[in-house]
Amino acid sequence: LGVGGTWPGEVVLKLNKNFLKKMALKLDRGVIIISGTNGKTTTAKMISSILVENKLKILNNPSGANLLNGIASAFIKDAKFNGKLHSDLAVLEIDEGNLPKILEQITPKIILLLNLSRDQLDRYGEVEIILERWIEAINKISTDTKIVLNVEDIRLQKIKDKIKNQIISFSSRTEHNWPCNLPGEHNQLNTHGAVEVAKLMNTPFEIIFKALKNFKPAFGRGEIFEIENKKIQMFLAKNPASFNNNLEMILERNVCVSSILFILNDNIPDGRDVSWIYDIDPDKLKMVCANKKIFVSGTRHSDMLLRLKYAGINYQECCNSSDIE
């Protein structure tokens, strides 16, 4: 939706608090919701790619605007002048803290729950609070909604005995070797979750395979681009789990790079509380930084420098600047 893309949704929700409920009912094939601490954007794009390959018209929020106003803006963008929608199915990534609010407005066909770990404590509080709210919200919607659940997440296993909806489990152990163009075990796990959703939508196996084989990462999720004949790979992290996953990907693939740039910001979309950086695995951080030029930037670059120092990295040799945000 681009810069300012959530404002149309903000305005329409002020004018009509039932906007999302009414618009969702216009979708012939219903709504698929993806939520969790990490992997939402990539997995939602993966599911959308599979279903588009299967000739479905998909409404989604690809920019990652996953709060109520972002979802409302996605519906506005998809709507025709007469109020009808171009799409027949919505695939929406939803912020884990806002999932209960969305479920008050929309009863989805499928909910895919990826994981749950410590994130922005200033916004969400402890993980157990989010889990309790998820269970309460799911128990208020129709039992026709199917729940696709990552059973490798210990916290999510607690949901199984507390809801009446049908649960479809997924894990990294599967009988099918689905193609995955993204590095890291967590992305393979996300792929299995996307496949289970596609199967529930009666998608032929050959369509799933083809879409996954041609899949490209979402912005910032391991994306590679080139500037002045130099390849740059971008990794996004907003919590310890995603940061550690990124470090593991770099170590597993033995990526040969000469420089690393860490950018740490505390703008509202980033989260004001950056204390989570101290839960990053210090050993992995040190191994990734070994024998490389380290650059640090962002509004909280000093905090990142201190974190590197505690990991045993010679922070005095780091180049730092607050000019890049």
DOZA-467764 format. One line per 5 residues: their letters; for each residue y, x, z of N, C-alpha, C. Coordinates in steps of 0.001 Angstrom, whole numbers. Example, Ala and Ser with C-alpha at 12.3 -4.5 7.8 and 13.67 -1.06 7.14 Angstrom:
<sites>
as = -5690:13190:7800:-4500:12300:7800:-3300:13200:7800 ~ -2250:12850:7080:-1060:13670:7140:30:12900:7870
</sites>
This chain:
<sites>
lgvgg = -1203:811:0:0:0:0:1262:851:0 ~ 1115:2132:356:2263:3007:289:3150:2880:1507 ~ 4258:3635:1505:5197:3632:2614:5814:2246:2762 ~ 5834:1735:3981:6401:415:4222:5498:-717:3805 ~ 4253:-403:3454:3348:-1428:2940:2901:-2444:3963
twpge = 3116:-2169:5254:2685:-3121:6278:3760:-4164:6590 ~ 4968:-3947:6102:6066:-4862:6448:5882:-6274:5916 ~ 5388:-6466:4683:5145:-7851:4239:4211:-8594:5183 ~ 3176:-7915:5641:2247:-8530:6573:2887:-8822:7916 ~ 3738:-7909:8375:4444:-8110:9642:5301:-9369:9590
vvlkl = 5989:-9543:8465:6877:-10700:8302:6085:-12000:8221 ~ 5029:-11999:7374:4281:-13247:7174:3558:-13684:8452 ~ 3124:-12731:9285:2460:-13093:10532:3438:-13681:11546 ~ 4698:-13288:11432:5734:-13893:12275:5975:-15341:11857 ~ 5895:-15589:10553:6157:-16928:10027:4944:-17849:10155
nknfl = 3741:-17284:10058:2521:-18099:10079:1420:-17324:10797 ~ 1165:-17670:12053:181:-16927:12848:-1255:-17164:12369 ~ -1461:-18192:11554:-2798:-18499:11021:-2992:-17995:9591 ~ -2100:-17123:9154:-2136:-16646:7760:-3483:-16014:7409 ~ -3959:-15100:8254:-5212:-14400:7955:-6392:-15366:7903
kkmal = -6420:-16309:8830:-7503:-17288:8875:-7562:-18104:7581 ~ -6408:-18547:7107:-6345:-19369:5903:-6690:-18570:4650 ~ -6206:-17324:4568:-6457:-16513:3384:-7917:-16087:3295 ~ -8528:-15782:4423:-9926:-15351:4417:-10848:-16453:3900 ~ -10490:-17701:4173:-11307:-18828:3721:-11276:-19002:2207
kldrg = -10320:-18342:1536:-10204:-18448:82:-11134:-17492:-646 ~ -11795:-16617:90:-12697:-15641:-519:-14089:-16250:-678 ~ -14540:-16376:-1918:-15829:-17016:-2194:-17008:-16270:-1569 ~ -16919:-14937:-1517:-18044:-14133:-1012:-17826:-13657:422 ~ -16713:-14046:1025:-16485:-13736:2430:-15841:-12384:2693
viiis = -16026:-11899:3918:-15370:-10674:4390:-16401:-9739:5021 ~ -16271:-8457:4709:-17060:-7407:5356:-16091:-6560:6166 ~ -16401:-6332:7426:-15533:-5543:8302:-16251:-4260:8717 ~ -15514:-3149:8670:-16034:-1857:9108:-15155:-1375:10245 ~ -15760:-1045:11373:-14961:-564:12504:-15700:556:13219
gtngk = -14962:1289:14037:-15510:2433:14759:-14406:3447:14970 ~ -14693:4479:15707:-13683:5507:15970:-13471:6396:14748 ~ -14564:6774:14097:-14481:7700:12965:-15265:7186:11765 ~ -14795:7547:10566:-15538:7256:9340:-15217:5934:8676 ~ -14269:5186:9222:-13972:3845:8684:-13492:3891:7239
tttak = -12508:4738:6967:-11905:4778:5634:-12920:5205:4583 ~ -13664:6271:4871:-14664:6771:3923:-15754:5734:3668 ~ -16258:5123:4736:-17358:4169:4591:-16907:2895:3892 ~ -15703:2435:4210:-15181:1240:3536:-15018:1499:2042 ~ -14541:2688:1695:-14394:3027:282:-15761:3122:-397
missi = -16737:3641:338:-18093:3769:-193:-18676:2387:-505 ~ -18534:1458:441:-19036:95:246:-18322:-573:-920 ~ -17008:-412:-976:-16233:-1006:-2068:-16682:-460:-3414 ~ -16925:852:-3484:-17355:1474:-4739:-18692:914:-5207 ~ -19608:702:-4263:-20923:149:-4608:-20781:-1274:-5134
lvenk = -19996:-2093:-4440:-19867:-3498:-4818:-19067:-3677:-6106 ~ -18098:-2802:-6352:-17369:-2829:-7631:-18314:-2468:-8768 ~ -19187:-1510:-8518:-20199:-1129:-9515:-21107:-2318:-9819 ~ -21231:-3217:-8838:-22048:-4411:-9020:-21220:-5601:-9520 ~ -20043:-5276:-10085:-19190:-6252:-10783:-18502:-7262:-9856
lkiln = -18320:-6911:-8599:-17586:-7787:-7696:-16116:-7380:-7648 ~ -15241:-8340:-7432:-13810:-8075:-7290:-13501:-7940:-5804 ~ -13023:-6749:-5420:-12905:-6423:-4007:-11448:-6335:-3553 ~ -11161:-6991:-2437:-9882:-6850:-1740:-10117:-5872:-598 ~ -9267:-4858:-500:-9437:-3926:618:-8097:-3351:1063
npsga = -8146:-2495:2062:-6946:-1819:2580:-7149:-311:2477 ~ -7111:231:1268:-7488:1632:1040:-6547:2645:1664 ~ -5312:2245:2004:-4365:3192:2589:-4647:3446:4064 ~ -5623:2732:4632:-5931:2906:6047:-5039:2095:6961 ~ -4288:1144:6401:-3468:249:7221:-4401:-780:7843
nllng = -4970:-432:9020:-6080:-1214:9551:-5723:-2056:10777 ~ -4424:-2302:10991:-3994:-3227:12018:-3751:-4590:11385 ~ -3391:-5581:12200:-3209:-6941:11694:-2218:-7009:10544 ~ -1081:-6307:10685:-62:-6377:9626:-529:-5723:8333 ~ -1339:-4669:8438:-1888:-4030:7239:-2872:-4913:6512
iasaf = -3702:-5641:7278:-4661:-6561:6672:-3938:-7716:5996 ~ -2914:-8240:6669:-2123:-9328:6075:-1453:-8862:4790 ~ -958:-7635:4771:-322:-7093:3565:-1319:-6956:2427 ~ -2572:-6598:2748:-3610:-6480:1723:-3877:-7835:1071 ~ -3885:-8906:1862:-4078:-10248:1313:-2891:-10654:446
ikdak = -1682:-10322:883:-480:-10646:102:-525:-9955:-1251 ~ -907:-8684:-1234:-964:-7908:-2475:-1988:-8480:-3449 ~ -3070:-9036:-2925:-4150:-9555:-3771:-3871:-10976:-4275 ~ -2920:-11653:-3660:-2686:-13063:-3968:-1969:-13273:-5291 ~ -2290:-14396:-5945:-1594:-14829:-7146:-375:-15659:-6739
fngkl = 444:-16051:-7720:1631:-16850:-7418:1265:-18208:-6821 ~ 105:-18733:-7176:-298:-20048:-6667:-1009:-19965:-5316 ~ -1089:-18756:-4742:-1696:-18583:-3430:-3166:-18255:-3461 ~ -3803:-18411:-4617:-5213:-18046:-4736:-5345:-16528:-4803 ~ -6554:-16033:-4563:-6782:-14594:-4559:-7466:-14129:-5830
hsdla = -7128:-12913:-6257:-7801:-12323:-7415:-9241:-11951:-7078 ~ -9467:-11542:-5827:-10779:-11037:-5411:-11660:-12152:-4872 ~ -12972:-11879:-4839:-13899:-12840:-4259:-14575:-12321:-2991 ~ -14243:-11072:-2608:-14823:-10475:-1411:-13845:-9458:-832 ~ -13714:-9428:493:-12859:-8443:1155:-13719:-7426:1894
vleid = -13394:-6151:1726:-14028:-5069:2486:-12912:-4385:3255 ~ -12888:-4594:4567:-11742:-4180:5371:-12149:-3217:6482 ~ -11456:-2083:6549:-11635:-1213:7708:-10676:-1691:8793 ~ -11187:-1815:10016:-10405:-2357:11114:-10351:-1361:12267 ~ -9152:-1121:12746:-8941:-279:13921:-9791:-801:15085
egnlp = -10480:115:15767:-11425:-313:16797:-10779:-1102:17929 ~ -9527:-780:18249:-8838:-1514:19295:-8401:-2894:18866 ~ -8294:-3102:17555:-7825:-4382:17035:-8935:-5268:16488 ~ -10178:-4804:16561:-11288:-5619:16074:-11348:-6993:16751 ~ -11207:-7083:18081:-11234:-8411:18706:-10130:-9335:18183
kileq = -8951:-8805:17915:-7845:-9625:17407:-8150:-10150:16008 ~ -8747:-9293:15177:-9116:-9713:13826:-10176:-10813:13874 ~ -11134:-10663:14782:-12216:-11647:14877:-11732:-12995:15406 ~ -10562:-13029:15996:-9962:-14308:16390:-9480:-15071:15160 ~ -9200:-14328:14077:-8653:-14925:12860:-9696:-15062:11749
itpki = -10612:-14106:11681:-11562:-14044:10567:-12991:-13988:11097 ~ -13853:-14818:10534:-15290:-14735:10824:-15957:-14050:9637 ~ -16287:-12783:9774:-16842:-12034:8634:-18298:-12368:8347 ~ -18693:-12027:7143:-20095:-12162:6739:-20930:-11059:7387 ~ -20338:-9850:7409:-21021:-8668:7953:-20008:-7844:8748
illln = -20439:-7304:9879:-19649:-6318:10618:-20464:-5034:10696 ~ -19890:-3944:10214:-20532:-2634:10304:-19853:-1844:11420 ~ -20618:-1484:12445:-20092:-713:13572:-20637:707:13484 ~ -19748:1671:13279:-20151:3041:12987:-20394:3891:14223 ~ -19468:3849:15173:-19544:4722:16348:-18429:4337:17309
lsrdq = -18465:4908:18472:-17402:4666:19450:-17302:5879:20358 ~ -16147:6538:20330:-15940:7714:21163:-14492:7751:21626 ~ -14186:8667:22513:-12843:8777:23070:-11843:9042:21957 ~ -10784:8239:21959:-9743:8406:20941:-8398:8524:21640 ~ -7453:7715:21256:-6100:7803:21796:-6012:7010:23102
ldryg = -6102:7720:24228:-6118:7052:25523:-4824:6304:25805 ~ -3721:6761:25197:-2443:6072:25418:-2443:4694:24777 ~ -3298:4488:23783:-3352:3188:23096:-4521:2336:23561 ~ -5684:2943:23766:-6898:2170:23949:-7464:2186:25363 ~ -7179:3229:26134:-7855:3371:27409:-9251:3934:27193
eveii = -10118:3760:28165:-11454:4337:28089:-12346:3590:27091 ~ -13350:4299:26600:-14243:3776:25571:-14979:2525:26046 ~ -15382:2513:27309:-16142:1372:27835:-15340:68:27748 ~ -14018:179:27865:-13169:-1007:27766:-13243:-1589:26361 ~ -13181:-706:25350:-13271:-1149:23956:-14621:-1798:23703
lerwi = -15686:-1203:24209:-17031:-1736:23999:-17162:-3142:24596 ~ -16657:-3336:25788:-16708:-4657:26430:-15949:-5699:25616 ~ -14824:-5309:25073:-14029:-6232:24259:-14740:-6569:22956 ~ -15431:-5589:22372:-16215:-5840:21155:-17287:-6893:21427 ~ -18033:-6688:22501:-19127:-7607:22832:-18594:-9016:23067
eaink = -17514:-9111:23810:-16917:-10415:24093:-16453:-11093:22810 ~ -15823:-10327:21916:-15314:-10889:20662:-16443:-11342:19742 ~ -17500:-10553:19635:-18632:-10906:18770:-19322:-12172:19279 ~ -19394:-12314:20577:-20038:-13493:21153:-19236:-14777:20951 ~ -18014:-14646:20498:-17178:-15825:20251:-17238:-16292:18804
istdt = -17775:-15451:17906:-17839:-15830:16497:-19206:-16424:16167 ~ -19367:-16869:14943:-20616:-17494:14519:-21784:-16505:14569 ~ -22942:-17009:14927:-24144:-16167:14931:-24641:-15897:13509 ~ -23999:-16515:12512:-24343:-16239:11109:-23866:-14854:10682 ~ -22878:-14313:11396:-22372:-12969:11082:-23428:-11934:11429
kivln = -23765:-11089:10468:-24770:-10037:10679:-24077:-8757:11157 ~ -24694:-8073:12098:-24136:-6843:12661:-24975:-5655:12202 ~ -24347:-4741:11476:-25021:-3510:11049:-24610:-2419:12033 ~ -25601:-1838:12719:-25323:-1023:13903:-25916:373:13806 ~ -25101:1366:14111:-25558:2749:14176:-26292:2966:15500
vedir = -27614:3017:15454:-28399:3121:16687:-28469:4553:17216 ~ -27886:5507:16494:-27828:6869:17007:-26677:7056:17987 ~ -25760:6085:18016:-24666:6114:18978:-25139:5438:20266 ~ -25230:6199:21337:-25771:5682:22598:-24967:4495:23109 ~ -23653:4555:22948:-22810:3458:23439:-23088:2166:22667
lqkik = -23261:2287:21362:-23471:1088:20552:-24817:429:20837 ~ -25761:1195:21336:-27068:616:21669:-26945:-458:22745 ~ -25899:-381:23556:-25688:-1350:24629:-25379:-2743:24078 ~ -24946:-2805:22822:-24605:-4086:22217:-25850:-4920:21952 ~ -26950:-4282:21651:-28153:-4954:21147:-28639:-6095:22035
dkikn = -28585:-5912:23329:-29114:-6933:24238:-28052:-7906:24736 ~ -26830:-7760:24220:-25736:-8569:24757:-25123:-9529:23741 ~ -25671:-9564:22522:-25183:-10504:21512:-26369:-11249:20894 ~ -26104:-12408:20305:-27156:-13242:19719:-27262:-13068:18199 ~ -26304:-12357:17609:-26307:-12180:16159:-27456:-11285:15707
qiisf = -27852:-11468:14443:-28875:-10594:13861:-28326:-9184:13746 ~ -29119:-8205:14167:-28706:-6804:14116:-29567:-6052:13112 ~ -28909:-5349:12195:-29597:-4475:11240:-29258:-3043:11649 ~ -30248:-2304:12083:-30023:-946:12577:-30061:67:11446 ~ -29298:1143:11620:-29400:2262:10685:-29264:3563:11453
ssrte = -29819:4613:10875:-29748:5942:11479:-29884:6970:10359 ~ -29886:8230:10735:-30037:9287:9732:-31473:9402:9246 ~ -32395:8750:9960:-33814:8770:9562:-34087:7563:8677 ~ -34255:7793:7401:-34471:6712:6449:-35501:7125:5411 ~ -36159:6128:4843:-37202:6434:3859:-36631:6772:2489
hnwpc = -35338:6489:2290:-34712:6758:991:-33735:7923:1096 ~ -33754:8789:120:-32850:9934:79:-31655:9577:-798 ~ -30685:8889:-205:-29524:8451:-977:-28585:9613:-1250 ~ -27987:9680:-2429:-27059:10770:-2729:-25807:10682:-1868 ~ -25306:11828:-1435:-24085:11881:-625:-23263:13083:-1072
nlpge = -22093:12818:-1658:-21242:13894:-2163:-20356:14494:-1082 ~ -20494:14013:141:-19640:14473:1234:-20432:15362:2178 ~ -19828:16449:2652:-20541:17353:3558:-20658:16771:4962 ~ -21621:17259:5725:-21740:16888:7121:-22753:15781:7376 ~ -23471:15895:8504:-24471:14898:8873:-23836:13534:9139
hnqln = -22606:13538:9668:-21950:12260:9966:-21673:11465:8701 ~ -21386:12170:7593:-21165:11462:6327:-22475:10923:5753 ~ -23566:11624:5985:-24877:11100:5576:-25203:9829:6365 ~ -24840:9834:7644:-25062:8659:8484:-24205:7486:8007 ~ -22937:7775:7666:-22054:6733:7137:-22607:6160:5834
thgav = -23208:7020:5029:-23818:6575:3773:-24929:5568:4033 ~ -25770:5844:5036:-26857:4922:5368:-26302:3571:5824 ~ -25199:3600:6576:-24578:2358:6996:-24057:1563:5819 ~ -23411:2255:4873:-22885:1602:3670:-24018:988:2853 ~ -25135:1691:2771:-26285:1199:2005:-26836:-92:2617
evakl = -26923:-134:3950:-27431:-1343:4606:-26547:-2549:4316 ~ -25246:-2332:4291:-24321:-3419:3955:-24531:-3865:2514 ~ -24654:-2894:1610:-24853:-3210:187:-26155:-3990:-25 ~ -27193:-3624:716:-28479:-4326:602:-28363:-5768:1083 ~ -27565:-5986:2138:-27352:-7343:2627:-26598:-8197:1612
mntpf = -25843:-7526:738:-25122:-8226:-326:-25967:-8320:-1596 ~ -27281:-8072:-1448:-28240:-8189:-2557:-27886:-7288:-3737 ~ -27440:-6095:-3440:-27093:-5133:-4481:-28348:-4381:-4931 ~ -28639:-4331:-6217:-29815:-3600:-6711:-29768:-2118:-6335 ~ -30926:-1543:-6062:-30997:-153:-5624:-30382:797:-6658
eiifk = -30599:517:-7945:-30064:1426:-8962:-28543:1422:-8983 ~ -27936:280:-8638:-26470:188:-8560:-25961:1004:-7381 ~ -26640:885:-6245:-26256:1648:-5054:-26333:3144:-5344 ~ -27440:3559:-5947:-27648:4986:-6243:-26563:5518:-7178 ~ -26260:4772:-8221:-25260:5210:-9196:-23878:5333:-8571
alknf = -23498:4339:-7764:-22175:4353:-7136:-22037:5518:-6161 ~ -23067:5782:-5380:-23022:6883:-4420:-22993:8236:-5125 ~ -23702:8334:-6215:-23737:9590:-6969:-22368:9945:-7527 ~ -21572:8925:-7880:-20248:9147:-8468:-19112:9048:-7446 ~ -19457:8876:-6172:-18442:8633:-5143:-17586:9866:-4876
kpafg = -16289:9638:-4701:-15350:10709:-4362:-14693:10386:-3025 ~ -14403:11409:-2203:-13872:11163:-856:-12498:10512:-874 ~ -12206:9796:224:-10886:9190:399:-9876:10274:737 ~ -8615:9958:636:-7537:10916:881:-7686:11585:2246 ~ -7676:12921:2236:-7701:13678:3472:-9070:13848:4093
rgeif = -10085:13190:3563:-11426:13251:4148:-12274:14264:3393 ~ -11915:15538:3501:-12630:16579:2779:-12184:16706:1335 ~ -11069:16054:1016:-10555:16057:-355:-10137:17464:-777 ~ -10445:17821:-2008:-10076:19132:-2550:-9071:18950:-3678 ~ -7971:19694:-3617:-7011:19668:-4706:-6506:21090:-4959
eienk = -5779:21282:-6039:-5382:22621:-6466:-3871:22734:-6587 ~ -3307:23807:-6017:-1883:24099:-6111:-1725:25553:-6527 ~ -1074:25765:-7658:-837:27127:-8173:-2127:27941:-8220 ~ -3162:27328:-8800:-4461:27961:-9018:-5204:28312:-7720 ~ -4784:27694:-6619:-5481:27894:-5353:-6061:26571:-4870
kiqmf = -7329:26592:-4510:-7974:25376:-4031:-7671:25147:-2554 ~ -7333:23926:-2228:-7024:23541:-860:-7894:22345:-489 ~ -8533:22427:671:-9342:21310:1146:-8708:20746:2419 ~ -8589:19421:2446:-7899:18762:3546:-8880:17986:4417 ~ -8751:18186:5740:-9569:17459:6705:-8658:16743:7700
laknp = -8910:15465:7913:-8127:14671:8843:-8902:14494:10140 ~ -8209:14674:11276:-8842:14461:12588:-7823:13840:13531 ~ -8272:12804:14245:-7400:12146:15218:-8029:12076:16605 ~ -9191:12698:16761:-9868:12699:18048:-10878:13849:18058 ~ -11437:14178:19232:-12358:15323:19324:-13572:15205:18418
asfnn = -14140:13994:18320:-15358:13822:17514:-15111:14172:16053 ~ -14026:13651:15475:-13755:13928:14066:-13367:15388:13854 ~ -12654:15995:14827:-12284:17405:14708:-13537:18276:14735 ~ -14448:17997:15672:-15693:18771:15756:-16542:18588:14506 ~ -16562:17370:13963:-17304:17129:12717:-16761:17995:11589
nlemi = -15435:18102:11518:-14819:18928:10477:-15162:20399:10657 ~ -15138:20871:11900:-15511:22262:12169:-16962:22521:11767 ~ -17849:21570:12077:-19260:21712:11724:-19450:21763:10212 ~ -18688:20949:9483:-18804:20959:8020:-18421:22315:7455 ~ -17347:22893:7983:-16900:24200:7498:-17937:25266:7799
lernv = -18524:25219:8991:-19526:26209:9380:-20834:26027:8615 ~ -21261:24783:8432:-22520:24505:7728:-22470:24969:6275 ~ -21324:24734:5645:-21204:25072:4221:-20784:26520:4011 ~ -20524:27233:5142:-20119:28639:5058:-18963:28808:4064 ~ -17961:27958:4245:-16817:27938:3333:-16076:29268:3387
cvssi = -15876:29868:2250:-15194:31158:2162:-13705:30930:1910 ~ -12929:30982:2968:-11480:30796:2846:-10774:31933:3561 ~ -9557:32205:3127:-8794:33294:3734:-7802:32791:4774 ~ -7423:31515:4683:-6396:30988:5578:-6732:29573:6029 ~ -6284:29228:7236:-6411:27877:7767:-5065:27439:8319
lfiln = -4657:26230:7984:-3422:25645:8504:-3767:24460:9404 ~ -3372:24546:10670:-3522:23424:11597:-2179:22711:11711 ~ -2178:21399:11504:-954:20602:11664:-1224:19551:12736 ~ -456:19602:13805:-623:18651:14909:675:17871:15112 ~ 602:16556:14912:1768:15689:15068:1539:14649:16156
dnipd = 2625:14098:16662:2526:13033:17664:3428:11857:17292 ~ 3510:11593:15986:4252:10410:15546:3451:9160:15927 ~ 4056:7997:15867:3389:6773:16295:2051:6551:15581 ~ 1966:6739:14239:663:6559:13580:-386:7585:14030 ~ 81:8744:14516:-838:9802:14929:-1339:9597:16353
grdvs = -538:8901:17171:-835:8780:18601:13:9755:19380 ~ 664:9260:20416:1565:10098:21203:829:11082:22099 ~ -375:10726:22499:-1147:11561:23418:-2009:12533:22625 ~ -1677:13825:22709:-2454:14839:21973:-3366:15637:22905 ~ -3571:15140:24122:-4406:15868:25077:-5850:15994:24604
wiydi = -6246:15161:23634:-7624:15197:23128:-7996:16539:22511 ~ -7000:17347:22136:-7330:18628:21492:-8085:19564:22438 ~ -8014:19298:23749:-8710:20153:24707:-10177:19774:24854 ~ -10593:18696:24193:-12012:18330:24158:-12702:18860:22909 ~ -11966:19563:22051:-12562:20185:20869:-13476:21326:21320
dpdkl = -14597:21492:20651:-15544:22554:20983:-14882:23925:20768 ~ -14641:24695:21832:-13929:25972:21694:-14711:27016:20909 ~ -16046:27006:21047:-16861:27999:20337:-16793:27781:18822 ~ -16910:26517:18411:-16832:26212:16980:-15446:26523:16439 ~ -14424:26227:17237:-13046:26504:16813:-12845:28006:16601
kmvca = -13373:28798:17506:-13234:30256:17396:-14004:30791:16193 ~ -15205:30270:15962:-16015:30737:14828:-15337:30407:13492 ~ -14755:29231:13394:-14087:28829:12150:-12863:29707:11875 ~ -12174:30110:12932:-10939:30880:12768:-11174:32390:12604 ~ -12404:32821:12834:-12704:34262:12804:-12364:34879:11449
nkkif = -11654:36013:11490:-11323:36811:10300:-10511:36029:9261 ~ -9693:35106:9714:-8844:34336:8794:-7397:34363:9268 ~ -6476:34181:8341:-5070:34021:8702:-4884:32591:9203 ~ -4265:32450:10356:-4100:31136:10963:-2625:30734:10954 ~ -2362:29573:10443:-1021:29011:10424:-1026:27717:11234
vsgtr = 43:27481:11978:137:26291:12822:1467:25608:12582 ~ 1438:24280:12459:2659:23546:12189:2575:22152:12796 ~ 3630:21349:12582:3679:19994:13085:4590:19858:14285 ~ 4835:18633:14692:5749:18382:15812:5212:18925:17133 ~ 3886:19089:17231:3285:19632:18458:2572:20953:18173
hsdml = 3215:21788:17344:2586:23051:16983:2388:23969:18187 ~ 3285:23877:19174:3146:24719:20373:1883:24360:21144 ~ 1564:23060:21196:331:22633:21868:-892:23176:21145 ~ -829:23193:19807:-1957:23700:19038:-2117:25200:19231 ~ -1005:25911:19332:-1065:27350:19594:-1728:27628:20940
lrlky = -1358:26836:21938:-1942:27016:23267:-3435:26719:23243 ~ -3812:25678:22484:-5235:25332:22381:-6021:26473:21746 ~ -5448:27099:20728:-6110:28231:20077:-6254:29407:21041 ~ -5228:29606:21865:-5287:30688:22855:-6439:30463:23828 ~ -6595:29228:24307:-7670:28919:25245:-9049:29054:24601
aginy = -9102:28961:23277:-10374:29135:22570:-10672:30605:22312 ~ -9774:31495:22762:-9996:32919:22598:-9497:33481:21285 ~ -8626:32727:20622:-8063:33167:19344:-6733:33838:19620 ~ -6484:34962:18982:-5246:35710:19213:-4061:34933:18650 ~ -3492:34074:19475:-2418:33195:19015:-1165:33951:18632
qeccn = -1000:35174:19138:203:35948:18808:240:36352:17339 ~ -931:36347:16704:-978:36674:15279:-850:35445:14399 ~ -758:34253:15034:-627:33014:14256:804:32852:13776 ~ 932:32349:12557:2249:31975:12047:2471:30514:12384 ~ 3650:30204:12965:3881:28814:13330:5260:28361:12881
ssdie = 5358:27088:12604:6604:26492:12147:6562:25002:12431 ~ 7685:24415:12745:7768:22959:12945:8343:22287:11717 ~ 8457:23032:10621:9074:22479:9411:8121:21551:8654 ~ 6792:21775:8797:5819:20964:8087:5290:19898:9026 ~ 5340:18633:8618:4860:17538:9477:3892:16688:8697
</sites>
